[in-house]
Amino acid sequence: MFNNLELGGAERQGLMLARFLRERYAADVRILGLHEAPGRLSQLCDQAGLPWKGIRVSWQWGLRHVFTNLRELQRIAAALRQEKPDLLLPYTFFPNVVCGLVWRCTGAKLCIWNQRDEGRFLEPEPWRGLASRLTPYFLANSEDGREALLHAFAVSPDKIAVVPNGVVLDPPLADRREWRERLNLADDVFAACMVANIHEYKDHPTLLRAWRSLADLLPQGVPAPVLLLAGRVDHGEFVHDLAASLGLNDCVRFLGAIGDVAGLLRAVDLCVHSSRTEGLPNAVLEAMASGLAVVATDIPGIREAVGGDGYRFLVPAGDPQALAELIAKFIREPALCRTLGERMRMRVSELFDANASCLKVAGFIEGRWP
């Protein structure tokens, strides 16, 4: 179960696990979203032959909405009973809470909370606390997420397992040349990319301000580098206005949601990822798997992704000048860019293998099956 049927990092991980459980265990896997509207996730489900459904939910936090929310929970439980589930696997905060509250009324034998971020929205609140107490087991994709659960809900440590994201890139639909022609990028133009939906928990404004500073850090005659921002806009329309006000319309491209992420990553020279909070960011791992060096915000989830080789290329959150200086360093030193990119590729293959990640989740389920 997901918050909606659009596509983000958590949804990519869930879809990967759904395919694995179906192929390896012949499981009957169904995808549910807590919004009725179809999106990119439901399109991918259709392509994979996975049934999906959107469930309309009207929810308001706070004790004064108790009776309204109880009626909603009854309706959600009834909808889930129709699916006859043995196991509920919610992903992200709101589905975790909803499934925690209703799973015993659905006929399911087990429900596992999936903590996919560093712990946002885990503040004390009656519905959240009750859901955590009713949920028997928890998975986190990062140590930061695990610590957040322990701190927020006093969950017993033996009920939580950390399973890092696994990375699998679909074959590219277009090669580097095709992508560069589509984007009207010459071969000698340095291109960096951030793959992330644009919303308040990422930090695109700092990245845009860093891009504005790049011109002062590069030698004369170097072609102006281009920044590609891939991802749908979720309440982040102001970012377009900021880019225009900074005079970046010629060197920043907003690509929207991209189906061919693997192809895009092959067409660029550097991954940049400016964010305020992360669990274990899927976008960074996918870029690493593509052999890209990473310049990003120095927060725990990204540190966990890039490891020791990547630490020195992380900058304090909200520091556009430091970010610009590191990006300029990679533009001036292409050999460093290639060397670090290869190290990132090796790290992903050793620590973030998709099959190994799915096997760990399956083993966690099997070990706790009633």
Secondary structure, DSSP 8 states (H G I E B T S, - for coil): -BSSSS--HHHHHHHHHHHHHHHHH-----EEESSSS--HHHHHHHHHT--EEE-------SGGGHHHHHHHHHHHHHHHHHH--SEE--BSHHHHHHHHHHGGGTT-SEEEEEE-SSSTT-S--HHHHHHHHH--EEEESSHHHHHHHHHHH---GGGEEE----B-----SS-HHHHHHHHT--TTS-EEEEE--BSTTB-HHHHHHHHHHHTTTS-TT----EEEEES-BSS-THHHHHHHHTT-TTTEEEEES-S-HHHHHHH-SEEEE-BS--SS-HHHHHHHHTT--EEEE--HHHHHHHHHHHGGGEE-TT-HHHHHHHHHHHHH-HHHHHHHHHHHHHHHHHH-BHHHHHHHHHHHHHHT--
